[in-house]
Amino acid sequence: MRGVGIRGFIKGMTATDILFFLFAGLTLGCGVMVLLSRNPVTSAMFLVLTIASLAGLFVLLHAFFLAAIQILVYAGAVMVLFLFVIMLLDLKVEERRKIRKLGIFGGVVSVGMLLLIFNASLQQSKLPGAADPTLEGETILLGKLLFTQYLLPFEIVSILLLVAMVGVILLSKKDLR
C-alpha cells in the first residue's frame, strides 16, 4: 500500500486544522524569537505576537472569553507595563552584553532535567481515560462568581496594578528641577 503523501494530507484537512497549524506555528516561531532577539523592545513585540497567536488558538477552541482576556489583559495591560520597564533600562548596556557559553549550557541542562522530571511524573501518574468534554464555561456565571465570592481578591489585584502603573509613571518621569 502506497503512502498518502503531503498532498493527500493537506487535502484531508479542514479550515480549522489549517488555522490550528498556522496559529501553532506562529506561537512557536514568535516564542523562539522572543528568546533569540537581542533587542528587548523587539523581544516584547514578539511576545505580543505570541500572545495574539495564543488568542487565535483559544478562538479555535471556542473559548472566546479566554481569547478576549488574552488580548485585553496580556497583550494590552501587561505588555504596556513590560514596555515601561524596558524603557527605564539602559538598552545600550543590554545590547553589549554577550551570552556566555556556561549560561547556555546551564539552560540546556536545566531544560533537559525538567523534561526528564516531567516525563517521569507522567509515567507514574494513573490518569483515568479521556472524559467527554462538557460545555459549562458561561461568562455570566464566571462574572457572578468573580464579583460575589472573589470580589476582595479582584479588588486587591486591581489596586496593585494601579499602584504599579503609577510607580512606573513616577519613575520614568524626568526630574524637572
C-alpha positions, 0 to 999 in steps of 0.5 A: 500500500502506497503512502498518502503523501503531503498532498493527500494530507493537506487535502484531508484537512479542514479550515480549522486544522489549517488555522490550528497549524498556522496559529501553532506555528506562529506561537512557536516561531514568535516564542523562539524569537522572543528568546533569540532577539537581542533587542528587548523592545523587539523581544516584547513585540514578539511576545505580543505576537505570541500572545495574539497567536495564543488568542487565535488558538483559544478562538479555535477552541471556542473559548472566546472569553479566554481569547478576549482576556488574552488580548485585553489583559496580556497583550494590552495591560501587561505588555504596556507595563513590560514596555515601561520597564524596558524603557527605564533600562539602559538598552545600550548596556543590554545590547553589549552584553554577550551570552556566555557559553556556561549560561547556555549550557546551564539552560540546556541542562536545566531544560533537559532535567525538567523534561526528564522530571516531567516525563517521569511524573507522567509515567507514574501518574494513573490518569483515568481515560479521556472524559467527554468534554462538557460545555459549562464555561458561561461568562455570566456565571464566571462574572457572578462568581468573580464579583460575589465570592472573589470580589476582595481578591479582584479588588486587591489585584486591581489596586496593585496594578494601579499602584504599579502603573503609577510607580512606573509613571513616577519613575520614568518621569524626568526630574524637572528641577 
